[in-house]
Structure formats: structure tokens, C-alpha cells
Amino acid sequence: MICSYVVPEVCSWLIFQVCCSGHGKNGALCVLRQSIRPEMITEVELTGCKGIWTVYHKSTRDHNADSSKLADDDDEYHAYLIISLEARTMVLETADLLTEVTESVDYYVQGRTIAAGNLFGRRRVIQVFERGARILDGSFMTQELSIPLPNSETSSGSDNSTVMSVSIADPYVLLRMTDGNILLLIGDPAMCTVSINSPAAFEGSKKRVSACSLYHDKGPEPWLRKASSDAWLSTGIGESIDSADGGPHDQGDIYCVICYENGALEIFDVPNFNSVFSVEKFASGRAHLVDAYSQESSEDSEKPINKSSEELAGQSRKENVHNLKVVELAMQRWSGNHSRPFIFGILTDGTILCYHAYLFEGPDNASKVEGSASAQNSVGLSNVNASRLRNLRFIRVSLDAYTREETSNGTLSQRITIFKNISGYQGFFLSGLRPAWFMVFRQRLRIHPQICDGSIVAFTVLHNVNCNHGFIYVTSQVGDIEGDVPLAKRLRRSSSDALQDAVGSEELSLYGSTPNNSESAQKAFLFAVRDSLINVGPLKDFSYGPRINADANAMGIAKQSNYELVCCSGHGKNGALCVLRQSIRPEMITEGILKICQMPSTSNYDNYWPVQKIPLRGTPHQVTYFAERNLYPLIVSVPVHKPVNQVLSSLVDQEAGHQMDNLNLSSDELHRTYTVEEFEVRILEPEKSGGPWEPKATIPMQSSENALTVRVVTLFGKKLYLDSALLQNTTTKENETLLAIGTAYVQGEDVAARGRVLLFSIGRSTDNNQNLVSEVYSKELKGAISALASLQGHLLIASGPKIILHIWTGSELNGIAFYDAPPLYVVSLNIVKNFILLGDVHKSIYFLSWREQGAQLSLLAKDFGSLDCFATEFLIDGSTLSLMVSDDQKNIQVFYYAPKMSESWRGQKLLSRAEFHVGAHVTKFLRLQMLSTSGRTSATAGSDKTNRFALLFGTLDGSIGCIAPLDELTFRRLQSLQKKLVDAVPHVAGLNPRSFRHFRSNGKAHRPGPDSIVDCELLCHYEMLPLEEQLEIAHQIGTTRSQILSNLNDLTLGTSFL
């Protein structure tokens, strides 16, 4: 249950959400962050980092040791930290201090390191570089290998073939070369040596490998072994996983997972490289992965092909998806009861595919005939039925779209780093421009971004004396080639004299007439004049003429972020050649910082967002933020057991208990306990170290007095001080930030309602730096004080059935204006400039304005319907102001004020803009400015609004949602997509999402409002569709897949507040 929450106005990456949740002894204050903020131990500047690795070294390790001797392997400290730079490698010892030992070790330090890891039960370290590998025993090299050149038949132009990626699974090391081939390094545990082997399954193969990885299926009972037989049906799936690091003492199988450039995936056993599982269109992202040699797979694979292959092929060429391939691959099974392997794949367009394995036994699971196997060009499948994993299936898992990041054409770096124990958590870390943590809890993935440091280029685990099960990562700052600005905010032109003669017109012109010509031209051209070019910022910041805009859109270049636009610009001495990029390239990374951190221990990460709970031992009702002192005042009620006579005596003291004097109560009845809720306002201050929050002050309420609202208000008051020069009292006007509390006395229906307004100032003492809370004003009013707000330096109070505007004189409140409206009970007050939004418990909303001249509160318009309001707020979209309200039927309505429209009854009636059924009671709205997506050209193609806000809302079910404005073009596109997805996506329990989102009126007469809201919960299913269906749906609504994904991604980025 979330009844109230607040977001402090601090730096964007420090923003977090504080909300009230729970009831009674389970009440708590929850601190929610959408991203993880690590606890930093130390940091150091590091320029040009390409990768980091930590390795173990234990020379006395016996490879025949049993698992009981290695039970403390998880507590073994790392020995070395290897840092790969642009042109060299650094080696540091990870003892008490990080000490550089580059000159005293036998590591390869003359160039870049591709990967490093342990072999032979951590007795050796393998370091792989572009043209070879070294085996080291601690700091001493025991073996060096050189990568053999390719065969003479295929070596034309490929003599420069080097290692591109590495995967290590003790005692094997898999190398993927730049020419698309793979090599396998086979280790000998007895001699601690390694030999190079070229798998026969790939010799002479025309299929190029785009990504590959090794998977170690550990344990006495490897999980994948059950997928090749039906033994698991009768014996169950009980297993135990050896948690020790992969050494030769571990039992288990090793597999090689390979993706080809045509999108197919294949799993081989190692070292024989017999194909045991294959999928033809893995890159398409189908819902299930089935072995291509099963009858079930052959029937399913024919369906999308027979639909309209020619149309899909044309659409694929139009969107350039034929270049879509898997660029990184990982397969992992983490420890835990009933754990199953995951497969992760990263595509060139930034899509991350995640599949979870399971065992399946169909009615007829016979494999295909032998002839079908030969047609697939597979090797070593003489006994298909016996060797293949015929019971293995994979189901796709939905992931957060925030992690989408388009892969550049430059040098690819490893983004997935698997960890098994970082502060007790396991999963993998995703590096890149949008880094994120993927944590595994009970076989469920939890995705938590880490946006506080920007782009992260390298990541590894670290465990030593000063960093217990921590991690290291290297951040990067993006700059131009000259390295003067991290990211250019506007287009800058080169003034090289060598290019003056080549420029003859003031209007820009594109270099090339088609996308292909432009791509080939920019490769040759950039190579020649690289030093005189300047990287520029987003395309939207470039003021170009109408002709270049039309040409770019016609050729499709402006929408392809893989291209660079080469343009002629300027005239005379200002002439220049400009290169426009829509995406950041790896070569633009110039600066970075290496940080050693630990995971914050106060947060619970087994949630959609990391959450830190602060127990209150009471029921929280409302919370606000005092920004000047970084304090959080909140209303808390605690149940207290009191005797009946004590309750009655307190009522007598308040002159309200005379009606009970005549009650004949026995002595036993008078001593019975009665439970009452005692209210107080606690002021909490967050600990800087992330520890528990401690109350700095407590403001108790009187007996039978309930605190209803607490707000931080800024009042324009007068202060009196003594002027020593004039020897007289002088008044000065200044703003005061005070804590305002509204209360109500709950004394039964026979007693007239009354309440109090309390104003407190919060200061800080000079002696011990403690917060001082002092009451500056208190006044009792008729009616309950249900809402408070600050309006242009005045205090607006909702007292009973009216609202009163008070002026603050510095010592007291004086009423200057009021509005006595039909509302029964005001539940919320919202202010924007001089506009007031008032929500009533039964009479819907009222829209008022305040005029300083004449001191008038006047009604502009209202909703003529009857609505039981829960919460209200303004929604701002540029210069458009909308009114948001939630009701007791779990609906949300959006109104607007249009006095010039005839249906508004000359402006007296608020018109409906949209309505939506949330499915939960919304109790609080919070308005936050949407984040800029200016780094993407498509984000601003249809809108130039910068003053755009979104509304976060919390519900009594404990959920959090968001409502954000859209420009017209994006809305029409997503609305058309939504209508298609209603029929294209299988829904939970077969329920119709459009029917569920219809406004619920509970039998009351209601005129349906316009259909002006799109459901992003439904739209997110688009990414889970197979590629062929995505292309088909995009073609049907007259757009492209890339445009749809861009719109969805921009929505995700624009609302990533926390």
C-alpha cells in the first residue's frame, strides 16, 4: 500500500522516491530508486581503458583435491588486476593496496589484452591478446602460444586475422577470430599446458560465426544431460551444484554455443564438437526455441515463411534488418535449488534476447531422419536421436527496454560480465552507454540500471582485504577528437585551410546519393582527412536548409544511425567538411575513472526497483520533503491502549465530554482498555552512509487530534528588526520556508468539527549542529484542515467546506480571500502559478484562479459530474495545461479548460481529454519534468517541446505508474500499434486489454470520453514478438520497426526519473 510519497528535488542521478507503506507495526518508509548507486571505496583517473579482469593465483592447489578442501574458494582473494589500455596492458597486485607490477611480471604488456582468466583450478592464469596467448604461474610465464595463420586457400586478405572475443571454461578457451572462424585452446590439467585446435566441424564451412561462448554445466548431475533422455521423468530433477570455481575436479559437461551471421544458433559438445541443439532463426526472437531436428520445430518454422515471404523480404530490405545479427552471446546457470540455464544474446540494434531453459517431453518427440540432418550441413550427427538434446526447450523472458543500446560499427567490446558473488548476489553486469545489473533471485531476473556514472566501458569483480566481494568498473566520458568538450551541444565546423577549395556553396549538400554510396564514401573520405574532422552532437542541433532535410529523409540516411553524413558547409575561410553522427562511437571515448565499489547493503534488490525499508512501528499517512535541511517530515499514527476512564477524562478536559457524565459505567467497564490512534509528526534525516534513518524531532498531537496533512510552504512575510543607525524598528519582507500541519479533532458525530493550523520553523543549532523545531503559529479553525498549499507566498487552507487564502505577517495568519463552494470535503489542493485545482471527496474537481489585484479567488470551471476524488494534479505539456484526477472506481480522468468551445458552456464546464482504468486506487500524483532524449534524433522529430512533465502515481496496491504526454505524430503511430497488438498478442487468461481499460462508472450514467491514451503495458509486448511479426505489424500500420522501437525507447528514457 502506497498512500503518499515524495521525490526530493536534487541532482538527477541522486533522485529517489520516498513513500509511505504498510499499516500498524508493519508500517515503514520506503526509499525507492530505479537505479543502483554503488558505495565507492576509492577512485582514480584512467584514460583509454578497454577492459579489466581480476585473476586468482594459488600455486599449492592440488587438482585432485576434493570439494571439501575447496569449500573456502569463494573467500579466496584475487591476486592480480589486469587493465587493457589502447596500446598497452597494465598489471596490478590486489593485496592490501593496488600496486602496479607491470615491469616485474611476464604478462604481455606491449599491446591490448583481449581477455584473462584462470585455468586448471586457479593454478594458472591465461592471458589472451590479439595474436597469441600466455600461460602464467603467478607472475612467471610457463607457456606462450601464437595464433596460427589461416590456410593458404582462405588467407587472401585475411593474414591480419586476430582474436576478437574470448570465452573461458576451465580447461578450455574459445577464440573467435576477426575472419569469422573459431579456435579452441585445450588445456592439459596434469601438465598445465595448452594446445591449439581448430574444430573440424567448422573447417570448410561457409557460415561465419558472429558470436560464441562456452558453457560449463557443473555438478555431479549436469542439468543438460537430462535433456537427452527421458530419465528425468521418473527420477525427478534433483541436483546439486558445486559452488567452487570451475576446476578440473568439478564434474560436468562443457558446451560451445555459437551464433552465425545468418541468425542461426547451434550448441556443440566440447571437445568433440558434435551438434546437440540447433535453432534456425535465433536472432528473430521467437517465443520458444525448439531443436531444428524435431518435428515440432519443422512445423512451426514453416508458418511464418508461408505467410508472405516476398512482402517480409521487401520490408526487411527497407529497414535493413538483413544485417541484424547476434554480436555477443552468453549461457550461464547460477547456483540455487532447481536452477536452469539462461541464454543471453545481444543484437546489433541493441535488442537483448533472454531465454530460460526447461525440459519438455511431447507426445511425439522423434527426431528427423538422417537425410534432414545432412541437409543442415551439420557434422558428427550419425546418431541424431541419441546425441541431441531432444527434451531441451527455451522460453523467452521479457527484459527492460532501458538497456537497449545500438551497437556501433567500431571495435566491439564485451558487455556481459557474469558474477557469482558480489555481496552475496549473482547475475551479470551489462556495460555500455546504459549500464545495468541483471540479478538472479529464485530463477527470476531483476534488472536494475546504474545511471549515476554514465557510460561504463569495463567491469570485473574484486575480492581482497579492503574490498570484500566488491567490484571495479571504469567509466567513460565522451568527447570529440580534439578532446575539448565531452559532448558537443551544437554543430561546430572545421576551419582547415586544406578544405577551403573543396567548398563552394553556402548551402549544405550530402556526399553521396544513396545510403550505400554514402556509407562507402564516408569510409574512404574519413580515412584521408580524419585529423581535420570534428565529431558533432545530436542532429537536431544542426540548422540545415530545407533541401538537405528533404534529401536526407528521401534517401533514408537521416533515420539510419549506422551512417555518418558528410556535408559541405560554409563559405570562404569558414568553409568546412562536417561529419554528422547519430550515435556515439567507441573511438570517441577519451577519458575515464576507475572506481572500486561495493554493493549497498541497506537495499533489497529482489524487487522491480531497489528498495530500502525504514521501519516506523506505526502507520505512515503522509510524507513531504524539507529541501533546505534535507529532512522528511511525515505523519505517523501509533495504536495505544488506554483505559476507558482515561479516554473519557480527556474528553471532559476538552469540554466535549459532558454528554457522557450521565452514563452509568461500572468500575470494570471503566478499567477496560480502549485502542486509540495517537498521531505525531516525525522529522527524519537520511544518513549519508546509507544507514538507517533516525528521527531528529517529533511533534506530538493532542488527544483525539488527527494530523491530516503536512506540507512545506514558502510564505512571503514581514520581519521586524531594530535598525541601530536610525534607532527605530524597521520591517523587511522576505520568504520564509515553514512546515505547515493541518489537523482535525475526531470526537464523534455530536461534536462540531474543528481543527488546527500549525506552523513550525526548522533551524540548526550552532553548537552541536542539531535540528531545532520551534512552533511559530497555531490557530484553531472551524472544520477539519484537510489540505494546505502555498500560493504565491500566501497560505491556502481547506477548512471544512471552504478554502481560505491567508497572508503571513511574520507572526500570524490573516484571511484575505475565500471561496465558499459546494464541495463537501477537500481531499487535495494543487497549485501552478496562480491556478488552483481542488478535488472534492464527492463533487469531483474545481478549477480556480487567484488574482492579486482585488484579492479574488474565482471559479473558472468545474466538472459537472459526480466523482469521488482520491487525488488530483496538473499535467503540463509545453503550454498545454491539463487536470488529472483519480476516483474510487480505480479510474483516471484528464480534463482541460477550453472556454472558447461551445460544449464547455462558455467556459463553465471542464471538458474530458482522456480517461483510463488503472485497476488500482491512485492516492497520490507527483509531477516531474521529463528527461531529455536529445541524444537521439528521432526523439525530437515530431516535437520541439521542452517544458514537458510526466506524473508518477502510487496506488493502494503498492504499485507505481507513470502518465506522460506524447506529441500527435507519435501518439497516432502508437495508437495504431496498440489496436494491432490487441489481436496479435496472447493475453493473460484471454482477457481483452481494451475492455479492461474502459472507464468504470459503477452503473452511473457516463458519457465516454475520447480515446486519447495508449497503454504502454500492451505496447511493450511488441518487442517480445518475433522479428517477422514485428515487421509485418509495422508494415500494416504504415511505419517501420525501427521507428516503433525508437518511440518506445524514448518513452522509457524520458521517464527514467529515478
PyMOL commands that set and color helices and strands:
alter all, ss='L'
color gray80, all
select helices_A, chain A and resi 12-14+24-26+67-70+73-75+102-104+200-202+224-228+231-235+282-284+295-319+321-323+370-375+384-387+401-403+497-502+515-532+539-541+546-555+572-574+586-588+644-653+658-660+667-670+902-904+937-940+968-984+988-990+993-996+1016-1024+1027-1036+1041-1054
alter helices_A, ss='H'
color red, helices_A
select strands_A, chain A and resi 2-6+17-21+28-32+39-45+51-55+80-84+89-94+98-100+113-119+124-129+132-137+140-146+163-169+172-177+182-188+193-197+209-218+252-260+265-269+275-279+288-290+326-332+342-347+352-359+392-396+416-422+425-430+436-441+444-449+456-462+470-478+509-510+564-569+576-581+589-598+611-615+619-623+632-643+673-685+694-700+705-723+728-745+754-764+771-782+785-791+794-799+802-808+813-820+826-832+835-840+845-851+856-862+869-877+880-887+891-896+911-917+922-929+949-955+960-963
alter strands_A, ss='S'
color yellow, strands_A
deselect
rebuild
show_as cartoon
